[in-house]
Amino acid sequence: MSDAEDTAGVADSPVRVPTAADIEALYDRMEREIGPTNWWPADSTFEIMVGAVLTQNTAWGNVDRSLGALKAAGALEPHAIAALESHALQDLIRPSGFYRNKAKALQSLSRWYIDRCGARPEGAADIADDELRAELLGLFGIGGETADDLVLYVFGRRAFVSDTYARRLFVFLGFAVPSGYPAFHRTFAPAVLATGLDVAQLQEFHGLIDEYGKAYRTEEAKAESFLHGFKM
C-alpha cells in the first residue's frame, strides 16, 4: 500500500484493459475465496486518514506502532495534530519512517480537513469527486494512492486504489500494466468504475487485492492459487 512506483508493464504503448464484466467476475471470485476482509482497520475515520499517510513505503506493523503512540498522547485528532510542534509529531510517528515528511503531510492534511471540511467527512459533500481528489493531490505528501485511499475510505466515494498489489495482480492476469501509479490509475480505473460495484464493494475489492497479494507473493504462488486459469 505504498506510493512507490512499480516497474512492471509498458508505459507508452496502448494496453488491453479488462471490461467491467471482467472486474465484477474477478471481484466475485476473490470475495468467495478470501472475503470478507473488513478493510480498512481503524477505530475512527480520522485514524484511516492518518494511517493512509503513515503507510506510505512502510509495513503496516510500523504504522500500528505510530498510531498507538498518537493515541497514547491523545493526538489522534485533526486539531491536535495541526497544533503539535513538528518535532513532537515526528517523534510520535518515528516508527513509520520518513517521519519528517510524513509529519508535514499529516499537518497539511489535518489543516485542510479542518478548514475545508470542518473536520468531518460530510463537510466535503458539496465537492465533486474529481475536485476532491485534485485538492488532496495538491496537499504536501499526498500522492495518487493516498488520495484514492482517502476518497474511498474517508469520503465514501467510488475509487480504485491502483496500488502495487493491484498492479501485480493484473500483470499475473495477463495485462500489460503501465508503469507508475498515475498511468496505471488512468488506464484501469475507468474499467473498475464502470462496474456496478458500490463504495462498500470497492473498499472490499481493495482489501481483497491486498490480502491476495500478501498471501501469494510470487508468480509461482499465484500460479498455484485459486486464480490459476482465471480468464479475463
Contacts in CASP RR format, 6 or more apart in sequence:
PFRMAT RR
TARGET T0000
AUTHOR 0000-0000-0000
METHOD contacts of the structure
MODEL  1
MSDAEDTAGVADSPVRVPTAADIEALYDRMEREIGPTNWWPADSTFEIMV
GAVLTQNTAWGNVDRSLGALKAAGALEPHAIAALESHALQDLIRPSGFYR
NKAKALQSLSRWYIDRCGARPEGAADIADDELRAELLGLFGIGGETADDL
VLYVFGRRAFVSDTYARRLFVFLGFAVPSGYPAFHRTFAPAVLATGLDVA
QLQEFHGLIDEYGKAYRTEEAKAESFLHGFKM
1 55 0 8 1.000
1 56 0 8 1.000
1 60 0 8 1.000
1 145 0 8 1.000
1 149 0 8 1.000
1 161 0 8 1.000
1 163 0 8 1.000
1 164 0 8 1.000
1 165 0 8 1.000
1 210 0 8 1.000
2 55 0 8 1.000
2 56 0 8 1.000
2 57 0 8 1.000
2 58 0 8 1.000
2 145 0 8 1.000
2 163 0 8 1.000
2 164 0 8 1.000
3 56 0 8 1.000
3 57 0 8 1.000
3 143 0 8 1.000
3 144 0 8 1.000
3 145 0 8 1.000
3 146 0 8 1.000
3 181 0 8 1.000
4 57 0 8 1.000
4 164 0 8 1.000
5 179 0 8 1.000
5 180 0 8 1.000
5 181 0 8 1.000
6 164 0 8 1.000
6 167 0 8 1.000
6 168 0 8 1.000
6 177 0 8 1.000
6 179 0 8 1.000
6 180 0 8 1.000
6 184 0 8 1.000
7 179 0 8 1.000
8 167 0 8 1.000
8 168 0 8 1.000
8 171 0 8 1.000
8 177 0 8 1.000
8 179 0 8 1.000
9 171 0 8 1.000
9 176 0 8 1.000
9 177 0 8 1.000
9 178 0 8 1.000
9 179 0 8 1.000
10 176 0 8 1.000
10 178 0 8 1.000
10 179 0 8 1.000
11 178 0 8 1.000
11 179 0 8 1.000
11 180 0 8 1.000
11 183 0 8 1.000
13 176 0 8 1.000
15 175 0 8 1.000
15 176 0 8 1.000
15 177 0 8 1.000
15 178 0 8 1.000
15 187 0 8 1.000
16 175 0 8 1.000
16 176 0 8 1.000
17 175 0 8 1.000
17 187 0 8 1.000
17 188 0 8 1.000
17 190 0 8 1.000
17 191 0 8 1.000
18 26 0 8 1.000
18 170 0 8 1.000
18 173 0 8 1.000
18 175 0 8 1.000
18 188 0 8 1.000
18 191 0 8 1.000
18 232 0 8 1.000
19 191 0 8 1.000
19 194 0 8 1.000
19 232 0 8 1.000
20 191 0 8 1.000
20 192 0 8 1.000
20 194 0 8 1.000
20 195 0 8 1.000
20 196 0 8 1.000
22 191 0 8 1.000
22 232 0 8 1.000
23 191 0 8 1.000
23 192 0 8 1.000
23 194 0 8 1.000
23 195 0 8 1.000
23 197 0 8 1.000
24 195 0 8 1.000
24 196 0 8 1.000
24 197 0 8 1.000
25 232 0 8 1.000
26 173 0 8 1.000
26 230 0 8 1.000
26 232 0 8 1.000
27 195 0 8 1.000
27 197 0 8 1.000
27 201 0 8 1.000
27 204 0 8 1.000
27 205 0 8 1.000
27 208 0 8 1.000
29 226 0 8 1.000
29 227 0 8 1.000
29 230 0 8 1.000
30 205 0 8 1.000
30 208 0 8 1.000
30 209 0 8 1.000
30 212 0 8 1.000
30 227 0 8 1.000
31 204 0 8 1.000
31 208 0 8 1.000
33 226 0 8 1.000
34 208 0 8 1.000
34 211 0 8 1.000
34 212 0 8 1.000
34 215 0 8 1.000
35 204 0 8 1.000
35 208 0 8 1.000
35 211 0 8 1.000
36 204 0 8 1.000
37 204 0 8 1.000
37 207 0 8 1.000
37 208 0 8 1.000
37 210 0 8 1.000
37 211 0 8 1.000
39 203 0 8 1.000
39 204 0 8 1.000
39 206 0 8 1.000
39 207 0 8 1.000
39 210 0 8 1.000
39 211 0 8 1.000
40 48 0 8 1.000
40 149 0 8 1.000
40 153 0 8 1.000
40 203 0 8 1.000
42 48 0 8 1.000
42 51 0 8 1.000
44 76 0 8 1.000
45 121 0 8 1.000
45 154 0 8 1.000
46 76 0 8 1.000
46 77 0 8 1.000
46 78 0 8 1.000
46 113 0 8 1.000
46 119 0 8 1.000
47 67 0 8 1.000
47 76 0 8 1.000
48 149 0 8 1.000
48 150 0 8 1.000
48 153 0 8 1.000
48 154 0 8 1.000
49 109 0 8 1.000
49 113 0 8 1.000
49 150 0 8 1.000
49 154 0 8 1.000
50 67 0 8 1.000
50 70 0 8 1.000
50 76 0 8 1.000
50 81 0 8 1.000
50 106 0 8 1.000
51 63 0 8 1.000
51 67 0 8 1.000
52 146 0 8 1.000
52 149 0 8 1.000
52 150 0 8 1.000
52 153 0 8 1.000
52 154 0 8 1.000
53 102 0 8 1.000
53 105 0 8 1.000
53 106 0 8 1.000
53 109 0 8 1.000
53 141 0 8 1.000
53 142 0 8 1.000
53 146 0 8 1.000
54 62 0 8 1.000
54 63 0 8 1.000
54 66 0 8 1.000
54 67 0 8 1.000
54 93 0 8 1.000
54 96 0 8 1.000
54 102 0 8 1.000
54 106 0 8 1.000
55 63 0 8 1.000
55 96 0 8 1.000
56 98 0 8 1.000
56 102 0 8 1.000
56 145 0 8 1.000
56 146 0 8 1.000
57 97 0 8 1.000
57 98 0 8 1.000
58 96 0 8 1.000
58 97 0 8 1.000
58 98 0 8 1.000
62 95 0 8 1.000
62 96 0 8 1.000
62 97 0 8 1.000
63 95 0 8 1.000
63 96 0 8 1.000
65 95 0 8 1.000
65 96 0 8 1.000
66 92 0 8 1.000
66 93 0 8 1.000
66 94 0 8 1.000
66 95 0 8 1.000
66 96 0 8 1.000
67 76 0 8 1.000
68 76 0 8 1.000
69 92 0 8 1.000
69 93 0 8 1.000
69 95 0 8 1.000
70 76 0 8 1.000
70 81 0 8 1.000
70 92 0 8 1.000
70 93 0 8 1.000
73 92 0 8 1.000
74 80 0 8 1.000
75 81 0 8 1.000
75 84 0 8 1.000
75 89 0 8 1.000
75 92 0 8 1.000
78 110 0 8 1.000
78 113 0 8 1.000
78 114 0 8 1.000
78 119 0 8 1.000
79 110 0 8 1.000
79 114 0 8 1.000
79 119 0 8 1.000
81 89 0 8 1.000
81 106 0 8 1.000
81 107 0 8 1.000
81 110 0 8 1.000
82 107 0 8 1.000
82 110 0 8 1.000
82 111 0 8 1.000
82 114 0 8 1.000
84 92 0 8 1.000
84 107 0 8 1.000
86 100 0 8 1.000
86 103 0 8 1.000
86 104 0 8 1.000
86 107 0 8 1.000
89 103 0 8 1.000
89 106 0 8 1.000
89 107 0 8 1.000
90 99 0 8 1.000
90 100 0 8 1.000
90 103 0 8 1.000
91 99 0 8 1.000
93 99 0 8 1.000
93 102 0 8 1.000
93 103 0 8 1.000
93 106 0 8 1.000
96 102 0 8 1.000
101 140 0 8 1.000
101 141 0 8 1.000
102 141 0 8 1.000
104 140 0 8 1.000
104 141 0 8 1.000
105 139 0 8 1.000
105 140 0 8 1.000
105 141 0 8 1.000
105 142 0 8 1.000
108 139 0 8 1.000
108 140 0 8 1.000
108 141 0 8 1.000
108 142 0 8 1.000
109 136 0 8 1.000
109 139 0 8 1.000
109 142 0 8 1.000
112 135 0 8 1.000
112 139 0 8 1.000
113 119 0 8 1.000
116 123 0 8 1.000
116 124 0 8 1.000
116 127 0 8 1.000
116 135 0 8 1.000
117 123 0 8 1.000
117 124 0 8 1.000
121 154 0 8 1.000
121 155 0 8 1.000
121 156 0 8 1.000
124 132 0 8 1.000
124 155 0 8 1.000
127 135 0 8 1.000
129 151 0 8 1.000
129 157 0 8 1.000
129 158 0 8 1.000
129 159 0 8 1.000
132 151 0 8 1.000
132 155 0 8 1.000
132 157 0 8 1.000
133 147 0 8 1.000
133 148 0 8 1.000
133 151 0 8 1.000
133 159 0 8 1.000
136 142 0 8 1.000
136 146 0 8 1.000
136 147 0 8 1.000
136 150 0 8 1.000
136 151 0 8 1.000
137 143 0 8 1.000
137 144 0 8 1.000
137 147 0 8 1.000
142 150 0 8 1.000
143 181 0 8 1.000
144 181 0 8 1.000
144 182 0 8 1.000
144 185 0 8 1.000
145 161 0 8 1.000
145 162 0 8 1.000
145 163 0 8 1.000
145 181 0 8 1.000
148 159 0 8 1.000
148 160 0 8 1.000
148 161 0 8 1.000
148 162 0 8 1.000
148 185 0 8 1.000
149 161 0 8 1.000
151 157 0 8 1.000
151 159 0 8 1.000
152 158 0 8 1.000
152 159 0 8 1.000
152 161 0 8 1.000
152 199 0 8 1.000
152 202 0 8 1.000
152 203 0 8 1.000
152 206 0 8 1.000
153 203 0 8 1.000
156 199 0 8 1.000
157 199 0 8 1.000
158 193 0 8 1.000
158 197 0 8 1.000
158 198 0 8 1.000
158 199 0 8 1.000
158 202 0 8 1.000
159 189 0 8 1.000
159 193 0 8 1.000
159 202 0 8 1.000
160 166 0 8 1.000
160 185 0 8 1.000
160 188 0 8 1.000
160 189 0 8 1.000
160 192 0 8 1.000
160 193 0 8 1.000
160 202 0 8 1.000
160 205 0 8 1.000
160 206 0 8 1.000
161 206 0 8 1.000
162 181 0 8 1.000
162 184 0 8 1.000
162 185 0 8 1.000
162 188 0 8 1.000
162 189 0 8 1.000
163 181 0 8 1.000
163 206 0 8 1.000
163 209 0 8 1.000
163 210 0 8 1.000
165 209 0 8 1.000
165 210 0 8 1.000
165 212 0 8 1.000
165 213 0 8 1.000
165 214 0 8 1.000
166 184 0 8 1.000
166 188 0 8 1.000
166 206 0 8 1.000
166 209 0 8 1.000
167 177 0 8 1.000
167 184 0 8 1.000
168 213 0 8 1.000
169 209 0 8 1.000
169 212 0 8 1.000
169 213 0 8 1.000
169 222 0 8 1.000
170 177 0 8 1.000
170 188 0 8 1.000
171 177 0 8 1.000
172 219 0 8 1.000
172 222 0 8 1.000
172 227 0 8 1.000
173 227 0 8 1.000
173 230 0 8 1.000
173 232 0 8 1.000
174 232 0 8 1.000
175 232 0 8 1.000
177 184 0 8 1.000
177 187 0 8 1.000
177 188 0 8 1.000
178 184 0 8 1.000
178 186 0 8 1.000
178 187 0 8 1.000
192 202 0 8 1.000
192 205 0 8 1.000
197 205 0 8 1.000
212 225 0 8 1.000
212 227 0 8 1.000
215 221 0 8 1.000
215 225 0 8 1.000
216 222 0 8 1.000
216 224 0 8 1.000
216 225 0 8 1.000
222 228 0 8 1.000
END
